[in-house]
């Protein structure tokens, strides 16, 4: 009996770590904002609450729209995550990414913004797409100002 109790406590402890991003199931998980299936990893993003609830998005702009409209109160947001557009192999915390805005980007919901890890490849994409670098507050403003116009 004592062994079973210790095992149960161990399993519960494993689930008590910091809230974190959870892998997206491509083609099955849907965007919290537009309700479209998340099919293209290059544009995907997540919001994780302090309680560990995960909201998924098919476009960084959808994440920005969700955050901007306070769908989850700011004090309840634990972390924001996105894929690197050039190497969509894993979700990265937004505070470690840069954002590229370009009218030449055809994102799922046409927000025209992608997240990238900084470096020469990101710089080359900026030039190729005639875009501009943006901060997260810039992205929030861009989504607010383009709402309904793209």
Secondary structure, 3 states (H helix, E strand, C coil): CHHHHHHHHHHHHHCCCCCCCCCCCCCCCECCCCCCECCCHHHCEEEEECCCCEEEECCHHHHHHHHHCCCCCHHHEEEEEEECCCCCCCEEEHHHCEEEECCCCCCCCCCCEEEECCCHHHHHHHHHCCCEEECHHHHHHHHHHHCCCC
